[in-house]
Amino acid sequence: MVFLHFNFSMKKTWWCFIFVTWLCLFSFSDARTELKARHTEHLAQYNHTLALILVEYASAVYLSDLTQLFTWTCSRCGHLTEGFEIIELVVDVEHCLQAFVGVAEDPHAIIIAFRGTNGHSLQNWIEDLYWKQHEINYPDMDDAMVHRGFYTAYHNTTIRPAVLGAVERAKKFYGDIQIIVIGHSMGGAMAAFCALDLTVNKQENKVQVMTFGQPRIGNGVFASLYSELIPNTIRVTHDHDMVPHLPPYYYYLPQKTYQHYPREVWLYNIGLGSLAYRVEKICDGSGEDPSCSRSVSGTSITDHLVYYGLDMKSDDPEACRIVTNSYVQNTSIRDSKGNLILSRDPATPFLQLRR
């Protein structure tokens, strides 16, 4: 046969090629195993009941009626989140951002929730997910690169100082209780940066994160460092939701590509119609488990807007607007850009508005 006809020189060259190839594959395999092992240590444990509670907060933060939201009487408030008390509700009108901080009875924790992108601008926002990376200005995070837009949305707006101030007030009143940070879509990206900020800059050691439909927010170095600093993190993805696939992951460009951190829980359906049932797959510790959401094409906006059967979008998707009653309108003090913070001291039941 033709492939048996080699001279000695060709045979020597061929076996050298095989040896070098084997050596490279062996080294690559070891590197991947080491990375995966580093990620799988102390991974967060998924709790279905807790996820059902936290997704209600992630859905409620989208609502535009600030009075109902602040008093926790809105259409998405109550049920599994009954007894929740908001301490701070911040609206950055300039950038169409919204978040709240409050204290829950079950689980007994400070809850921080960030709103994702409003429906009317979702398509434009998805197209903007190809922005280039930005160095993160945190200690001991050399070579870590993050998405400039997400990083800026948390760090360079009204959101950060309002959230950190509310957490400080809550801890003075309730003590050193756990902090749970949540968000959907871009709100999930902001939740991750908030958790990192609390851990690194505020030395908080009881921070937990759960996000829904979150995009990638940094490179592989960032993903690795994040997972070490905040191991109690769950990223929930849904079927063909397109946002977790963005910005794109390029396997052959490990230094430049965006990469998810662990741990992912992938929700998907098996069967059709009345015979369909939902699967909650707990993924591996790589952050990019090929058997989870990466096993399907990310082509659905519909899957992005529903998690655990709840709407993850604004009740008024056509505009970034807020609704308040006459009391709020008459007593609120806004900055020159219209940004607004509704604030309540945990020790007092009355509404206080401040700049």
N, C-alpha and C positions, 0 to 999 in steps of 0.2 A: 504494500500500500504506500501511497505517496508520502504520508506523514512519517513513515519509518525510515525514509532515506535522508539521514543527517550524517554529515561528516563529524570528526571529533571536535573540531573548532565550533561547529554549530551546536553540538550537544553541550559543550561547556558553557557556551553563551546562554543556551536555553535553560540549563539548570541554575545558572547564576540569576537569571531573570525570575525563575520560580522562587528561589530562596529569598531574593530581595522583596518580591511581592508578598510572600508569606510573612516576612518580618514586618513589613509595613502594616499588613492587615492585623497581625498580632498586636503591634503597638497601638494601632487605632482602637482595637477591641478593648485593650486594657484601659486606654484613656476614657472610652465611653463608659466602661464599667465603673471606673473611679468616680466619674462625674455623677453617674446615676446613684452610686452608693452614697455619695455626699448628700444628694437630694433626698434619698429615702430615709435618712435618719430623722427621727422626731417629726414625721409628717403629720399634718392635721388629720384627725379622725372625723369622718363625715357623720353628721347627725341629722336625719331626715326631719324630725320634729322641729329642731332648731331652724332648719332651712325654711320650713313653712312659716315660721314666725318672722324671720328676718326678711323674707321676700315681701311681706306686707309693708314693712317700713320702706323698702326700696321702691315699692309701687306708690305709696302715699306721698313721698317727697315730690312727685311730679305734679301734684294738684296745685291749681293757681289761686284758690281761695285761701288767703293767708289767715283770715280770722278762724275759719273752720279747722285749718291745719294746726294753727298755734294752740287752739283749745282742744284739739284731738277729737273733734266732732264731725269730721269729714266723712264722705261716703266710703272711703277706704280705711278709715280708722276704726279701731275696736276689734271685735272678733278675737283673734289670737294675741292682739296687742293691747287689750283692755288694761287700763290703769297707767298707760304711758303718759309721762309729763314732759312736754318740751320746755327746755330752758332757753334755747336760742333758735331763732329762725332767721336766716340771712338770705337776702335776695340781691345778687349782683346784677342789676338791670342792664348795665352796660355790656356785659358778656353773656347774658341770659343763663346765669348760673343760680342754683338754689341748693341749700343744705339746711339740715336742722340737727340740733344736739339735745338729747333728753335722757331721762332715766326710766328704765323699764323695771317692772316687778319680776317678770319671768321671761328671760333670765335676768337676775339682778345685776344690771350692768348699765354703763353709760352707752347710749346708742348714738352713733354719728352716721347720718345718711346723706348721700350726695345724689342730686338729680343728674340724669343723663341728658343727651342732646334732645331738644324738642323736636317733635315730629316734622314740622314744616321744613327744618333744615337738615334732616337726617341724611338725605342723599348727598348734599354738598359736603357734609361732615365726613361721610364715608370716603368721598373722593379726596379729601384733605388728609386722610390717614397715611399718605405716602410722604409726609414731611420728613426731612432728615433729622438725625439724632443730635442730641445736645448733651454736653458734659454735665454731670450732676455735681453740684457744689456741696458735697457731704464729705466728712472726714473718712479716711481709709476706704474710699471707693474709687481708687484710681482705675482708669480704663472702663469704668461703668458709664454707659451712654443711655440716654432716655429720650423719649418723644418730647420735643420742645413744646408743642401745644398743650399736652396734658400736664406737663410739669409747670408751665406758666399759669394754666387755669387754676391750679391749686395755690401756687406760691406767690403770684403777682396780681392777685385780685382781692376783693373784700373778704373772700371766703376764709382764708387761713387765719388772720387775726381774730375773727369772730369765733371760729370753731375752737381755737386754742384757749381763748378767754373763757368760753363756756365750759370747757372741760376742767379748767382750773377752778372755776366756781363750784362746779358739781362735786369735785373731789373734796373741796373744803367742807361741804355739807354732808356728803354721803360717805366720805372716807375713801380708802384705797381700794375701790371696786374695779372690776374688769371693764375694759373698753372694747366695744365691738364696732367696727367700722364697715359700712356696707355701701353699695352703689350698683347701679345698672349702667351698662354701656360706658360712655365717657365718665359717668359718675363712679363706675368701678375703678377706672384708672385714677381718678382723684382720691378715691378711698385708699388705694394702695400707697399713694404718695403721702396721704395724711397719716396712715399707720406708720410709715417709715419715719416721718417727721416726729411723731410722738415717741417713737422708740429711740431714735438716734439723738435728737435735739432736746427732748424733754425727759429722757431716761425713764420712760414708762416701760414696765416689764410684764404687763398683763393686757396686751393688745391682741385682739382676734380680728380676722378679716373674712368677710364673705362677699363675693361679687357675682354678678349675673351678666352674662353676655359681654364680658370685658375684652377689649382689644389688647394686643401686645403693647407693652409700654417701654421696653428697654432691650439692650443686647444681652448676650449670654452671660457676661460678667455681672451685669446688674441682676439678672434673674438668679444667679447663684448666690450673690451676696444678700439679696432680698430674702431668699428662702432660709438662709442661716439666721438672719436677724428677726424675721417674723415667720416662724415655721407654722404657726397656727392660722394658716390661710387656706381658704377653699375658693376655687373659681368654678362656678356652675356654668355650663354651656348647654345649649338646647338644640339638638338635632342639626339642621342645616343652617343655623344662625351664621350669617356671613361675617359679623363683626369680630368674633374670636379668631378669624383667619387673617385679620388685618392688624397692622401692616404685615406684608407677606413674610413668611419664614423661608429663607434660602439655605438649604442644607449645606451647600458647598461654599458658603461665605460665613463661617462661624463667627468671625470677628465683627462683621458689618450687619448681619441680619438681626432683626428683632426676634426675641425668644420669650415664650411664656415661662413663668415660674410655676412650681407645683403648689397645691394639688388640685387637679381638675376632677370634677364630677360631671359626667356627660349624661344628659337626659335625652332619651329618644324613644320612639314608639316602634313596637313590633306588631305586625298584623294590620288589618284594614277594617275601617268602619267600627261596628259594635264589637268586633273581635280584637281590636287593638288594645294593647296595654303598654304602660310606660315602664321603661327600664332606667334605673339610676346606676350607671356604671362608675365605679371608683377607679380612677386611672392611676398609672404608675407615678413614680417620683421624678420623672424627667422634665415634666412641664410640657412636653411635646409628644405625648403617647400616641403612636401611629394607629392604635386600635380604638381611640376615642374620637373626638370631633374631627381630628385630622384624617380620619378614615373616610370622610364624606366631603363632598364639595360644599363650600360655604356660599350658597346662592340665595338664601332666603332672608328677606327683611321681616316677613311675618313671624318666623321663628324667633327673631330678635325681640319682637314686641310682646311676647307672651312667655312668662315663666311660671311654672307650677299652676297654670290656668289663670294667672292674674295679668291684668293690663300693665305693661311697663312703658307707658307713654302718658303725655299730658292729656287732661280733660279738654284742653283747648289747643290742639296741635297746630293751629294756623298762625299763632302769634306767641311771642314771649311776653305775656302780660300777667298782671297780678290783680286779684280781686280782694277788696277790703271793705269793711263796713264803715259807717260814718265816724265811729269812735276812733278807729285806727287812722282814718284819713285826717281827722282834725287834730290828733295828738302826735302824729309821727313827725320825726325830724330826719330828713334825708340829706345826703351829701349833694354836692353840685351835679353829680351824674345820676342822681335818682336812686342810688343804692340804699337799701333799707335793712335794718336789723330790729327784730322784735325780740326783746329780752326779758326774762323773768328771773328774779332771785329765787333759788330753790326753797328758801325759808319763807317766802311770801307768796300769797295766792294771786296777787294783782298783776295786771299787764303793765309792762314798762317798755317804752320805745326809746331807743337812743340811736345816735349816729353811729 
